[in-house]
Amino acid sequence: MSTGDAGSLIDTLDRVSRDVRGVLARALDGLEVSVAEADVLAGTTGRDLQALTLTADELRRRHVGDTVTYVVNRNINFTNVCIKHCGFCAFSRDHREEEGYFLPIEEVVRRAREAWDLGATEVCIQAGLPPKLDGRFYIDLTRAIKSALPELHLHAFSPEEVLYGSVRSGMPIKDYLIELKDAGLGTLPGTSAEILDQAIRDRIARGRITVDQWLEVITSAHALGIRTTSTIMYGHVETPAHWVRHLALLRSIQKDTGGFTEFVPLSLIHSEAPMYAKALVPGVRPGATGLEVIRMHALARVLLGPVLRNIQASWVKEGPKLAQALLDAGANDLGGTLINESISTSAGAQYGQLVGPAELHRWIRDAGRVPAERDTLYRVLRRFENGDDPVSPLDRVEDAEARFGSYRRLIASGEFRFTAR
C-alpha cells in the first residue's frame, strides 16, 4: 500500500462508526471476522461502506497483489429445455414450447473446437434439465469433447445437473462424479447455489436442488480432487444476513476441503425473471443496487480472502463500468471472454456475447492493474506488463453474433428444435 493509500485508509477508519472500525481493524490485523461481526459490515452505508471498500482493496493487495486475471473461454448452453420452473430463470423452456432447443453432441464438440482454435483454454457447459434425459448423457458428452480436444479444460455441469444425472442413471453422486472425472471432466461450476438457505430457496425455486444436496455434490467433488467455483445469487428476497451466512458456509467448506477456486457474486438480472416480471414471488426486488453490489464484493474479500483468494467481478451481470469499479472493492478477476452466454442474456442482461482480451486489458489497465491470462485453476499463463500485447484471434472478430450465434437467434431457429427423446 502506498503512503497515500495508507493515509486514506487510516483517515477513513478514524471517521467511521466504532463497531465498523473495530471489525475492519481485526480484518486488517489478519484475524478472522465472525458472523456477528460480518453482520455489522453487511449493512454499511456512507463512510462505513467507504471504509469497508478501502479495507477490501487493501486485503486484495495483500492476498493477490495487483494482477487482475481472466480466462479465454466459451460458454455452451446445450439446451434450454428444463423440468424445473425456477422463479429467477428466464432461460428455460418447457419441452412443449417451440423455443426449446437441444444441441446434439457433435454440435457441442464443433463449438468447443471453434473456441479452441480461437485460443480458448476452457469451455463452460451448463444447461437445462430436459425430461427423460439419458442418465449417462453428461458422461458421454464429456468423453466426446475430451476425445476430440484432449487439451481443452472442461468446466461443466452444475450441482443440479450432477444430481439429475445421478438420479437418472441410478448411480450415487460420488460414483457419478467418478465417472465424469474418468471421462475427462476438469472442474465443476459452483452454481445452483443461489442463497444457501432452504427457506429462501423454497420461495424462489421450490423443487430446486436443496442446500444439503448442493453441499453433498460440492464436498464429494472436492474429496475426489474435482475443484469447483462458488457463487451466490442476490438482489431478490434475501437480506444481508443471508449473505453473511452463505459466505460463512462457503468459508467453512473451504477450510475443510480447499476445493474452491473462486467466489463469484451474481446479482439477479430481474427484468425477464418470471418471479419479478410476472409477480410470482411477493416482495422480490428488482435486482441488487449498485451499492449492494459493491458491498457484496467487499464483504466477500473480508470474509473469504484469507482462505479463498479469488473474487470475481462478473462483467456479464454488472456491465463493464461497474465490473471495473469492483476491482477497487476487493475483486481480482474478470471472469472469461465467454464468446456467447445465454443464461444471463435471456434474463435481460445487456452483455454476454464476447469481450476480447484486448478490451479486458484496457479495463484492467485503466484501473491501474496488470492484466494476466489464467487457466481455470488460476495458474497464470501470461502476464501483460508493458502494454505491448499480442493480438488475440478473438480481438479480430468484428461481429460476434454473426460469427457465433446468439440465444435469441438459436431459439428462433428450427435447426436444433427440441423433440421428446
HUGITA-V482206 format. One record per residue. RES is the residue in three letters. SS is DSSP state (alpha for helix, beta for strand, coil for the rest). PHI is phi in whole degrees, -180 to 180 (* if undefined). D_FIRST is the distance of its C-alpha to the first C-alpha in Angstrom with 1 decimal. Layout:
BEGIN
res=RES ss=SS phi=PHI d_first=D_FIRST
res=RES ss=SS phi=PHI d_first=D_FIRST
END
This chain:
BEGIN
res=MET ss=coil phi=* d_first=0.0
res=SER ss=coil phi=-70 d_first=3.8
res=THR ss=alpha phi=-58 d_first=6.6
res=GLY ss=alpha phi=-65 d_first=8.0
res=ASP ss=alpha phi=-64 d_first=5.9
res=ALA ss=alpha phi=-62 d_first=6.0
res=GLY ss=alpha phi=-64 d_first=9.5
res=SER ss=alpha phi=-63 d_first=10.4
res=LEU ss=alpha phi=-66 d_first=9.8
res=ILE ss=alpha phi=-63 d_first=11.6
res=ASP ss=alpha phi=-63 d_first=14.2
res=THR ss=alpha phi=-65 d_first=14.9
res=LEU ss=alpha phi=-63 d_first=15.4
res=ASP ss=alpha phi=-68 d_first=17.8
res=ARG ss=coil phi=-111 d_first=19.8
res=VAL ss=coil phi=-101 d_first=20.4
res=SER ss=coil phi=-64 d_first=23.3
res=ARG ss=alpha phi=-60 d_first=23.6
res=ASP ss=alpha phi=-63 d_first=24.1
res=VAL ss=alpha phi=-65 d_first=21.0
res=ARG ss=alpha phi=-59 d_first=18.9
res=GLY ss=alpha phi=-64 d_first=20.4
res=VAL ss=alpha phi=-67 d_first=19.8
res=LEU ss=alpha phi=-66 d_first=16.2
res=ALA ss=alpha phi=-63 d_first=15.6
res=ARG ss=alpha phi=-62 d_first=17.6
res=ALA ss=alpha phi=-63 d_first=15.6
res=LEU ss=alpha phi=-69 d_first=12.3
res=ASP ss=coil phi=-82 d_first=14.5
res=GLY ss=coil phi=85 d_first=15.6
res=LEU ss=coil phi=-90 d_first=18.9
res=GLU ss=coil phi=-74 d_first=21.0
res=VAL ss=coil phi=-85 d_first=21.6
res=SER ss=coil phi=-78 d_first=25.4
res=VAL ss=alpha phi=-61 d_first=27.5
res=ALA ss=alpha phi=-63 d_first=28.4
res=GLU ss=alpha phi=-69 d_first=24.8
res=ALA ss=alpha phi=-65 d_first=23.9
res=ASP ss=alpha phi=-59 d_first=27.0
res=VAL ss=alpha phi=-64 d_first=25.4
res=LEU ss=alpha phi=-73 d_first=22.3
res=ALA ss=alpha phi=-67 d_first=24.7
res=GLY ss=coil phi=-109 d_first=26.4
res=THR ss=coil phi=-68 d_first=23.5
res=THR ss=coil phi=-141 d_first=24.1
res=GLY ss=alpha phi=55 d_first=22.9
res=ARG ss=alpha phi=-64 d_first=20.2
res=ASP ss=alpha phi=-62 d_first=20.1
res=LEU ss=alpha phi=-67 d_first=19.5
res=GLN ss=alpha phi=-60 d_first=16.7
res=ALA ss=alpha phi=-66 d_first=15.0
res=LEU ss=alpha phi=-61 d_first=15.8
res=THR ss=alpha phi=-65 d_first=14.4
res=LEU ss=alpha phi=-64 d_first=11.0
res=THR ss=alpha phi=-65 d_first=11.0
res=ALA ss=alpha phi=-61 d_first=12.3
res=ASP ss=alpha phi=-65 d_first=9.7
res=GLU ss=alpha phi=-66 d_first=6.9
res=LEU ss=alpha phi=-66 d_first=9.9
res=ARG ss=alpha phi=-58 d_first=10.6
res=ARG ss=alpha phi=-61 d_first=7.6
res=ARG ss=alpha phi=-70 d_first=8.7
res=HIS ss=alpha phi=-76 d_first=12.2
res=VAL ss=alpha phi=-133 d_first=12.8
res=GLY ss=coil phi=77 d_first=10.0
res=ASP ss=coil phi=-101 d_first=10.5
res=THR ss=beta phi=-82 d_first=14.3
res=VAL ss=beta phi=-115 d_first=16.5
res=THR ss=beta phi=-105 d_first=20.0
res=TYR ss=beta phi=-157 d_first=23.5
res=VAL ss=beta phi=-119 d_first=27.0
res=VAL ss=coil phi=-86 d_first=30.2
res=ASN ss=beta phi=-146 d_first=32.7
res=ARG ss=beta phi=-136 d_first=35.7
res=ASN ss=beta phi=-89 d_first=36.8
res=ILE ss=beta phi=-129 d_first=40.5
res=ASN ss=coil phi=-97 d_first=41.9
res=PHE ss=coil phi=-75 d_first=45.4
res=THR ss=beta phi=-153 d_first=47.2
res=ASN ss=coil phi=-108 d_first=46.8
res=VAL ss=beta phi=-82 d_first=49.9
res=CYS ss=coil phi=-150 d_first=49.1
res=ILE ss=coil phi=-81 d_first=51.1
res=LYS ss=coil phi=-91 d_first=48.4
res=HIS ss=coil phi=-133 d_first=48.0
res=CYS ss=coil phi=-69 d_first=44.5
res=GLY ss=coil phi=-66 d_first=44.0
res=PHE ss=coil phi=-95 d_first=40.6
res=CYS ss=coil phi=-101 d_first=41.9
res=ALA ss=coil phi=-100 d_first=43.4
res=PHE ss=coil phi=-81 d_first=43.5
res=SER ss=coil phi=-76 d_first=46.3
res=ARG ss=beta phi=-133 d_first=50.0
res=ASP ss=coil phi=-70 d_first=53.1
res=HIS ss=coil phi=-65 d_first=55.2
res=ARG ss=coil phi=-92 d_first=58.0
res=GLU ss=coil phi=-80 d_first=55.9
res=GLU ss=coil phi=-67 d_first=56.4
res=GLU ss=coil phi=-85 d_first=52.7
res=GLY ss=coil phi=-73 d_first=52.2
res=TYR ss=beta phi=-133 d_first=51.3
res=PHE ss=beta phi=-151 d_first=50.9
res=LEU ss=coil phi=-80 d_first=49.8
res=PRO ss=coil phi=-66 d_first=51.9
res=ILE ss=alpha phi=-56 d_first=50.3
res=GLU ss=alpha phi=-64 d_first=51.2
res=GLU ss=alpha phi=-73 d_first=49.4
res=VAL ss=alpha phi=-62 d_first=46.2
res=VAL ss=alpha phi=-63 d_first=46.4
res=ARG ss=alpha phi=-60 d_first=47.0
res=ARG ss=alpha phi=-66 d_first=43.9
res=ALA ss=alpha phi=-65 d_first=41.9
res=ARG ss=alpha phi=-65 d_first=43.4
res=GLU ss=alpha phi=-59 d_first=42.6
res=ALA ss=alpha phi=-64 d_first=38.9
res=TRP ss=alpha phi=-59 d_first=39.0
res=ASP ss=alpha phi=-66 d_first=40.7
res=LEU ss=coil phi=-96 d_first=37.9
res=GLY ss=coil phi=102 d_first=35.2
res=ALA ss=coil phi=-70 d_first=34.3
res=THR ss=coil phi=-105 d_first=33.4
res=GLU ss=beta phi=-144 d_first=34.0
res=VAL ss=beta phi=-118 d_first=36.5
res=CYS ss=beta phi=-109 d_first=35.9
res=ILE ss=beta phi=-121 d_first=39.2
res=GLN ss=coil phi=-146 d_first=39.9
res=ALA ss=coil phi=-161 d_first=42.9
res=GLY ss=coil phi=-76 d_first=45.4
res=LEU ss=coil phi=-115 d_first=47.9
res=PRO ss=coil phi=-71 d_first=51.3
res=PRO ss=coil phi=-66 d_first=54.4
res=LYS ss=coil phi=60 d_first=56.3
res=LEU ss=coil phi=-64 d_first=53.6
res=ASP ss=coil phi=-60 d_first=54.6
res=GLY ss=coil phi=-61 d_first=52.5
res=ARG ss=coil phi=-96 d_first=51.8
res=PHE ss=alpha phi=-58 d_first=50.6
res=TYR ss=alpha phi=-62 d_first=46.9
res=ILE ss=alpha phi=-67 d_first=47.8
res=ASP ss=alpha phi=-63 d_first=50.0
res=LEU ss=alpha phi=-64 d_first=47.5
res=THR ss=alpha phi=-59 d_first=44.9
res=ARG ss=alpha phi=-63 d_first=47.4
res=ALA ss=alpha phi=-65 d_first=48.5
res=ILE ss=alpha phi=-66 d_first=45.1
res=LYS ss=alpha phi=-70 d_first=44.2
res=SER ss=alpha phi=-66 d_first=47.6
res=ALA ss=alpha phi=-81 d_first=47.1
res=LEU ss=coil phi=-137 d_first=43.5
res=PRO ss=coil phi=-63 d_first=42.6
res=GLU ss=coil phi=-90 d_first=39.2
res=LEU ss=coil phi=-80 d_first=38.0
res=HIS ss=beta phi=-80 d_first=35.8
res=LEU ss=beta phi=-104 d_first=37.5
res=HIS ss=beta phi=-106 d_first=35.2
res=ALA ss=beta phi=-149 d_first=38.0
res=PHE ss=coil phi=75 d_first=39.8
res=SER ss=coil phi=-65 d_first=38.4
res=PRO ss=alpha phi=-54 d_first=39.3
res=GLU ss=alpha phi=-62 d_first=42.0
res=GLU ss=alpha phi=-69 d_first=43.5
res=VAL ss=alpha phi=-62 d_first=43.4
res=LEU ss=alpha phi=-61 d_first=45.2
res=TYR ss=alpha phi=-64 d_first=47.7
res=GLY ss=alpha phi=-62 d_first=48.4
res=SER ss=alpha phi=-63 d_first=48.9
res=VAL ss=alpha phi=-66 d_first=51.4
res=ARG ss=alpha phi=-66 d_first=53.2
res=SER ss=alpha phi=-90 d_first=53.6
res=GLY ss=coil phi=77 d_first=54.5
res=MET ss=coil phi=-100 d_first=52.0
res=PRO ss=coil phi=-60 d_first=49.6
res=ILE ss=alpha phi=-56 d_first=46.0
res=LYS ss=alpha phi=-60 d_first=45.0
res=ASP ss=alpha phi=-65 d_first=47.9
res=TYR ss=alpha phi=-64 d_first=47.0
res=LEU ss=alpha phi=-64 d_first=43.4
res=ILE ss=alpha phi=-60 d_first=44.9
res=GLU ss=alpha phi=-66 d_first=47.1
res=LEU ss=alpha phi=-62 d_first=44.2
res=LYS ss=alpha phi=-64 d_first=42.2
res=ASP ss=alpha phi=-64 d_first=45.3
res=ALA ss=alpha phi=-78 d_first=45.8
res=GLY ss=coil phi=122 d_first=42.4
res=LEU ss=coil phi=-61 d_first=40.0
res=GLY ss=coil phi=-93 d_first=36.4
res=THR ss=beta phi=-143 d_first=34.4
res=LEU ss=beta phi=-109 d_first=35.1
res=PRO ss=coil phi=-69 d_first=33.4
res=GLY ss=coil phi=-90 d_first=32.6
res=THR ss=coil phi=-85 d_first=34.1
res=SER ss=coil phi=65 d_first=37.1
res=ALA ss=coil phi=-83 d_first=34.8
res=GLU ss=coil phi=45 d_first=34.6
res=ILE ss=coil phi=-109 d_first=34.2
res=LEU ss=coil phi=-82 d_first=35.1
res=ASP ss=coil phi=-144 d_first=37.4
res=GLN ss=alpha phi=-64 d_first=41.1
res=ALA ss=alpha phi=-63 d_first=42.3
res=ILE ss=alpha phi=-67 d_first=40.0
res=ARG ss=alpha phi=-60 d_first=40.9
res=ASP ss=alpha phi=-67 d_first=44.6
res=ARG ss=alpha phi=-81 d_first=44.1
res=ILE ss=alpha phi=-99 d_first=42.4
res=ALA ss=coil phi=-162 d_first=43.9
res=ARG ss=coil phi=-60 d_first=46.8
res=GLY ss=coil phi=92 d_first=47.8
res=ARG ss=coil phi=-68 d_first=44.4
res=ILE ss=coil phi=-48 d_first=43.2
res=THR ss=coil phi=-80 d_first=42.7
res=VAL ss=alpha phi=-58 d_first=39.6
res=ASP ss=alpha phi=-63 d_first=41.4
res=GLN ss=alpha phi=-68 d_first=42.4
res=TRP ss=alpha phi=-60 d_first=38.9
res=LEU ss=alpha phi=-62 d_first=37.6
res=GLU ss=alpha phi=-64 d_first=40.5
res=VAL ss=alpha phi=-63 d_first=39.8
res=ILE ss=alpha phi=-64 d_first=36.1
res=THR ss=alpha phi=-71 d_first=36.5
res=SER ss=alpha phi=-66 d_first=39.5
res=ALA ss=alpha phi=-61 d_first=37.6
res=HIS ss=alpha phi=-60 d_first=34.8
res=ALA ss=alpha phi=-64 d_first=37.5
res=LEU ss=coil phi=-91 d_first=39.1
res=GLY ss=coil phi=83 d_first=35.9
res=ILE ss=coil phi=-94 d_first=35.5
res=ARG ss=coil phi=-82 d_first=32.0
res=THR ss=beta phi=-138 d_first=31.3
res=THR ss=beta phi=-86 d_first=28.9
res=SER ss=beta phi=-138 d_first=28.6
res=THR ss=beta phi=-142 d_first=28.9
res=ILE ss=beta phi=-144 d_first=29.7
res=MET ss=beta phi=-116 d_first=31.8
res=TYR ss=beta phi=-138 d_first=31.3
res=GLY ss=coil phi=100 d_first=32.5
res=HIS ss=coil phi=-124 d_first=36.2
res=VAL ss=coil phi=-117 d_first=37.8
res=GLU ss=coil phi=-79 d_first=35.1
res=THR ss=coil phi=-120 d_first=33.1
res=PRO ss=alpha phi=-57 d_first=29.5
res=ALA ss=alpha phi=-63 d_first=31.0
res=HIS ss=alpha phi=-67 d_first=32.1
res=TRP ss=alpha phi=-56 d_first=28.6
res=VAL ss=alpha phi=-62 d_first=27.4
res=ARG ss=alpha phi=-70 d_first=30.4
res=HIS ss=alpha phi=-62 d_first=30.1
res=LEU ss=alpha phi=-63 d_first=26.5
res=ALA ss=alpha phi=-64 d_first=27.5
res=LEU ss=alpha phi=-67 d_first=30.4
res=LEU ss=alpha phi=-62 d_first=28.3
res=ARG ss=alpha phi=-61 d_first=26.0
res=SER ss=alpha phi=-63 d_first=29.2
res=ILE ss=alpha phi=-61 d_first=30.6
res=GLN ss=alpha phi=-63 d_first=27.5
res=LYS ss=alpha phi=-63 d_first=27.6
res=ASP ss=alpha phi=-78 d_first=31.3
res=THR ss=alpha phi=-115 d_first=31.3
res=GLY ss=coil phi=64 d_first=28.0
res=GLY ss=coil phi=-90 d_first=29.7
res=PHE ss=beta phi=-82 d_first=27.4
res=THR ss=beta phi=-93 d_first=25.5
res=GLU ss=beta phi=-164 d_first=23.7
res=PHE ss=beta phi=-122 d_first=24.0
res=VAL ss=beta phi=-125 d_first=25.2
res=PRO ss=beta phi=-73 d_first=25.7
res=LEU ss=beta phi=-124 d_first=28.8
res=SER ss=beta phi=-77 d_first=29.9
res=LEU ss=coil phi=-61 d_first=33.7
res=ILE ss=coil phi=-91 d_first=35.3
res=HIS ss=coil phi=-93 d_first=38.1
res=SER ss=coil phi=-59 d_first=40.4
res=GLU ss=coil phi=-109 d_first=42.7
res=ALA ss=coil phi=-67 d_first=42.0
res=PRO ss=alpha phi=-55 d_first=45.4
res=MET ss=alpha phi=-65 d_first=44.3
res=TYR ss=alpha phi=-98 d_first=43.1
res=ALA ss=alpha phi=-63 d_first=45.3
res=LYS ss=coil phi=-107 d_first=48.4
res=ALA ss=coil phi=53 d_first=47.4
res=LEU ss=coil phi=-82 d_first=48.0
res=VAL ss=coil phi=-122 d_first=45.5
res=PRO ss=coil phi=-60 d_first=45.7
res=GLY ss=coil phi=82 d_first=42.5
res=VAL ss=coil phi=-70 d_first=40.4
res=ARG ss=coil phi=-89 d_first=37.6
res=PRO ss=coil phi=-83 d_first=37.1
res=GLY ss=coil phi=82 d_first=33.9
res=ALA ss=coil phi=-77 d_first=30.5
res=THR ss=coil phi=-77 d_first=29.2
res=GLY ss=alpha phi=-59 d_first=26.1
res=LEU ss=alpha phi=-68 d_first=24.4
res=GLU ss=alpha phi=-65 d_first=25.6
res=VAL ss=alpha phi=-62 d_first=24.2
res=ILE ss=alpha phi=-63 d_first=20.7
res=ARG ss=alpha phi=-63 d_first=21.2
res=MET ss=alpha phi=-62 d_first=22.6
res=HIS ss=alpha phi=-67 d_first=19.7
res=ALA ss=alpha phi=-66 d_first=17.1
res=LEU ss=alpha phi=-62 d_first=19.6
res=ALA ss=alpha phi=-61 d_first=20.1
res=ARG ss=alpha phi=-62 d_first=16.5
res=VAL ss=alpha phi=-68 d_first=16.7
res=LEU ss=alpha phi=-81 d_first=20.2
res=LEU ss=alpha phi=-100 d_first=20.3
res=GLY ss=coil phi=-47 d_first=17.0
res=PRO ss=coil phi=-63 d_first=17.6
res=VAL ss=coil phi=-116 d_first=21.0
res=LEU ss=coil phi=-134 d_first=21.0
res=ARG ss=coil phi=-87 d_first=17.8
res=ASN ss=coil phi=-102 d_first=19.1
res=ILE ss=beta phi=-112 d_first=19.3
res=GLN ss=beta phi=-99 d_first=21.4
res=ALA ss=coil phi=-101 d_first=21.9
res=SER ss=coil phi=-90 d_first=25.5
res=TRP ss=alpha phi=-69 d_first=26.4
res=VAL ss=alpha phi=-67 d_first=30.0
res=LYS ss=alpha phi=-77 d_first=29.7
res=GLU ss=alpha phi=-101 d_first=27.2
res=GLY ss=alpha phi=83 d_first=27.9
res=PRO ss=alpha phi=-60 d_first=25.6
res=LYS ss=alpha phi=-68 d_first=24.1
res=LEU ss=alpha phi=-72 d_first=23.0
res=ALA ss=alpha phi=-59 d_first=22.0
res=GLN ss=alpha phi=-64 d_first=19.6
res=ALA ss=alpha phi=-64 d_first=18.2
res=LEU ss=alpha phi=-68 d_first=17.8
res=LEU ss=alpha phi=-67 d_first=15.1
res=ASP ss=alpha phi=-100 d_first=12.9
res=ALA ss=coil phi=-127 d_first=14.6
res=GLY ss=coil phi=111 d_first=13.9
res=ALA ss=coil phi=-80 d_first=16.2
res=ASN ss=coil phi=-134 d_first=15.8
res=ASP ss=beta phi=-145 d_first=19.5
res=LEU ss=beta phi=-113 d_first=22.1
res=GLY ss=beta phi=75 d_first=25.2
res=GLY ss=beta phi=-130 d_first=28.0
res=THR ss=coil phi=-72 d_first=30.2
res=LEU ss=coil phi=68 d_first=32.9
res=ILE ss=coil phi=67 d_first=35.7
res=ASN ss=coil phi=-152 d_first=37.6
res=GLU ss=coil phi=-122 d_first=36.8
res=SER ss=coil phi=-112 d_first=39.6
res=ILE ss=alpha phi=-71 d_first=38.7
res=SER ss=alpha phi=-73 d_first=36.2
res=THR ss=alpha phi=-64 d_first=38.0
res=SER ss=alpha phi=-67 d_first=41.3
res=ALA ss=coil phi=-87 d_first=39.8
res=GLY ss=coil phi=116 d_first=38.9
res=ALA ss=coil phi=-64 d_first=35.5
res=GLN ss=coil phi=-86 d_first=35.4
res=TYR ss=coil phi=-126 d_first=33.4
res=GLY ss=coil phi=141 d_first=34.0
res=GLN ss=coil phi=-77 d_first=36.2
res=LEU ss=coil phi=-169 d_first=33.9
res=VAL ss=coil phi=-126 d_first=30.6
res=GLY ss=coil phi=-75 d_first=30.5
res=PRO ss=alpha phi=-55 d_first=27.7
res=ALA ss=alpha phi=-60 d_first=27.6
res=GLU ss=alpha phi=-70 d_first=26.9
res=LEU ss=alpha phi=-60 d_first=24.2
res=HIS ss=alpha phi=-61 d_first=22.5
res=ARG ss=alpha phi=-62 d_first=22.9
res=TRP ss=alpha phi=-59 d_first=21.3
res=ILE ss=alpha phi=-68 d_first=18.3
res=ARG ss=alpha phi=-68 d_first=17.8
res=ASP ss=alpha phi=-62 d_first=18.3
res=ALA ss=coil phi=-88 d_first=15.3
res=GLY ss=coil phi=80 d_first=13.2
res=ARG ss=coil phi=-116 d_first=13.4
res=VAL ss=beta phi=-106 d_first=15.7
res=PRO ss=beta phi=-76 d_first=19.0
res=ALA ss=beta phi=-150 d_first=20.8
res=GLU ss=beta phi=-84 d_first=24.2
res=ARG ss=beta phi=-121 d_first=24.6
res=ASP ss=coil phi=-100 d_first=27.7
res=THR ss=coil phi=-63 d_first=28.6
res=LEU ss=coil phi=-92 d_first=27.1
res=TYR ss=coil phi=68 d_first=23.7
res=ARG ss=coil phi=-85 d_first=24.5
res=VAL ss=beta phi=-72 d_first=23.0
res=LEU ss=beta phi=-92 d_first=26.0
res=ARG ss=beta phi=-152 d_first=24.5
res=ARG ss=beta phi=-103 d_first=21.2
res=PHE ss=beta phi=-117 d_first=21.6
res=GLU ss=coil phi=-80 d_first=19.4
res=ASN ss=coil phi=-103 d_first=21.5
res=GLY ss=coil phi=86 d_first=23.0
res=ASP ss=coil phi=-94 d_first=26.5
res=ASP ss=coil phi=-89 d_first=27.1
res=PRO ss=coil phi=-67 d_first=30.5
res=VAL ss=coil phi=-80 d_first=32.5
res=SER ss=coil phi=-80 d_first=33.0
res=PRO ss=alpha phi=-55 d_first=36.5
res=LEU ss=alpha phi=-68 d_first=35.1
res=ASP ss=alpha phi=-70 d_first=33.8
res=ARG ss=alpha phi=-90 d_first=37.5
res=VAL ss=coil phi=-75 d_first=38.8
res=GLU ss=coil phi=-88 d_first=40.0
res=ASP ss=coil phi=-132 d_first=41.4
res=ALA ss=alpha phi=-64 d_first=39.8
res=GLU ss=alpha phi=-67 d_first=42.4
res=ALA ss=alpha phi=-66 d_first=45.3
res=ARG ss=alpha phi=-78 d_first=44.0
res=PHE ss=alpha phi=-112 d_first=42.9
res=GLY ss=coil phi=85 d_first=44.6
res=SER ss=coil phi=-151 d_first=43.3
res=TYR ss=alpha phi=-62 d_first=44.0
res=ARG ss=alpha phi=-65 d_first=46.3
res=ARG ss=alpha phi=-69 d_first=48.3
res=LEU ss=alpha phi=-67 d_first=48.5
res=ILE ss=alpha phi=-74 d_first=50.0
res=ALA ss=alpha phi=-85 d_first=52.4
res=SER ss=coil phi=-88 d_first=53.7
res=GLY ss=coil phi=-94 d_first=56.4
res=GLU ss=coil phi=-63 d_first=55.4
res=PHE ss=coil phi=-119 d_first=53.7
res=ARG ss=beta phi=-57 d_first=55.4
res=PHE ss=coil phi=-70 d_first=55.2
res=THR ss=coil phi=-127 d_first=58.6
res=ALA ss=coil phi=-54 d_first=59.4
res=ARG ss=coil phi=-101 d_first=58.9
END
